[in-house]
Amino acid sequence: MSKIPVCSPLLSGNELAYVTEAVSTGWISSSGKYVAEFEKAFAAYCGVRHGIAVCNGTVALHLALTALGIGPGDEVIIPDFTMIASAFAVCYTGAKPVFVDADEATWNMNANLIEDGITSRTKAIMPVHIFGNPCDMAALRRIAEKHALAVVEDAAEAHGAEFGGVKTGKLGDLAAFSFFANKNITTGEGGMVVTDDGELARTCRYRKNLCFPPDAPRTYLHGDIGFNYRMSNLHAALGLAQTERADRYGALRIRHGLLYRELLSSVPGIVLQEDQPEGKNVFWMNGLCVQPEEYGRRRDELAARLAGNGVETRLFFNGMHRQPALKKYGCDCAGRYPVSDFLADNGLYLPSGSGLEETDIRHICKLILEYRR
Ligand SMILES: Cc1ncc(COP(=O)(O)O)c(C=O)c1O
């Protein structure tokens, strides 16, 4: 039986040619030409002035928060329903993440609940465009402006998504992307901070390279504590080739997402993520939640059934308030997060890679439909 993976990368452009060129010329470290070319191309794709390539999306978030000067004693608002890296990046700065429950329809941070989490220590809001579905950035920016807070987009999952006709990456003060192998644009492992602000970009560039002064001769004297978050030329070679095809890969993801929706939206007991009005969803992952009373089966039974038929799935993230590591760190995990709990307990991702075949999607949806009782 052939297996349908949850996600495998689509590398159908200049990926091999560029990586081969990097290897054959010996430029494999972060000093090669593809790093700057990828930064330029990806920033242009987002419609922003600056891109700072780093080695993964988690450190991209950390770098962005550091550039804003966020540190011990500060708080950052994040969604409860997100991948753990969003919270960890805040913890790396010494600040505390504060959690906001998800919206029932879009599964993004519920903008109506954000102000409940704001205190005198809050410095930033970090929305996550969950599964490629952009957040209500108009509402979010209104709140940020009212309370003089910075906005850092966790756009790890949302390359090319839009809100109000503006692409992710340009919707806050800074944004962080991941290029992990399952992302719509991938470098295997990789990340980027993007921003329109020249000063923030300069700080990111300085900090990501051990605080070597970018424009001065190397004295090996360092005025600040920096990080080695550099991306290699090999990874950037992949990234440039992927960015050249970003629109094509993105369109495939959207086509697949819309087909899943068409085939599953009327199955009783199957709940799908809804688009944000004014948003352009890029369907990084196609998730569903099972309502056991309506569907007649539990989520784990459906996952087992699909696995038995060669269809790989993954469970949704557990909410941040459930994370032992964050409790230990001193986060306030005592609140109620009913939507996040529902998603974590009933959600799974279906195969979503850009290279998926339409026949695979039809086969998967048929299995889901027929298994209902
Ligand atoms: C919402 C979110 N933030 C951050 C990250 C971290 O990215 P990376 O795995 O590249 O470190 C991910 C990874 O998938 C993510 O989904």
Ligand as a Chemical Component Dictionary entry (heavy atoms), coordinates in Angstrom:
data_LIG
# 
_chem_comp.id                   LIG 
_chem_comp.type                 NON-POLYMER 
_chem_comp.pdbx_formal_charge   0 
_chem_comp.three_letter_code    LIG 
# 
loop_
_chem_comp_atom.comp_id 
_chem_comp_atom.atom_id 
_chem_comp_atom.alt_atom_id 
_chem_comp_atom.type_symbol 
_chem_comp_atom.charge 
_chem_comp_atom.model_Cartn_x 
_chem_comp_atom.model_Cartn_y 
_chem_comp_atom.model_Cartn_z 
_chem_comp_atom.pdbx_ordinal 
LIG C1 C1 C 0 3.545  28.949 14.542 1  
LIG C2 C2 C 0 4.975  28.523 14.494 2  
LIG N1 N1 N 0 5.905  29.337 15.022 3  
LIG C3 C3 C 0 7.214  29.017 14.992 4  
LIG C4 C4 C 0 7.648  27.844 14.408 5  
LIG C5 C5 C 0 9.105  27.510 14.468 6  
LIG O1 O1 O 0 9.708  27.326 13.248 7  
LIG P1 P1 P 0 10.978 26.361 13.107 8  
LIG O2 O2 O 0 10.491 24.965 13.195 9  
LIG O3 O3 O 0 11.547 26.702 11.776 10 
LIG O4 O4 O 0 11.920 26.704 14.211 11 
LIG C6 C6 C 0 6.714  26.985 13.829 12 
LIG C7 C7 C 0 7.155  25.757 13.166 13 
LIG O5 O5 O 0 6.462  25.083 12.485 14 
LIG C8 C8 C 0 5.354  27.323 13.877 15 
LIG O6 O6 O 0 4.412  26.515 13.377 16 
# 
loop_
_chem_comp_bond.comp_id 
_chem_comp_bond.atom_id_1 
_chem_comp_bond.atom_id_2 
_chem_comp_bond.value_order 
_chem_comp_bond.pdbx_ordinal 
LIG C1 C2 SING 1  
LIG C2 N1 SING 2  
LIG C2 C8 DOUB 3  
LIG N1 C3 DOUB 4  
LIG C3 C4 SING 5  
LIG C4 C5 SING 6  
LIG C4 C6 DOUB 7  
LIG C5 O1 SING 8  
LIG O1 P1 SING 9  
LIG P1 O2 DOUB 10 
LIG P1 O3 SING 11 
LIG P1 O4 SING 12 
LIG C6 C7 SING 13 
LIG C6 C8 SING 14 
LIG C7 O5 DOUB 15 
LIG C8 O6 SING 16 
# 
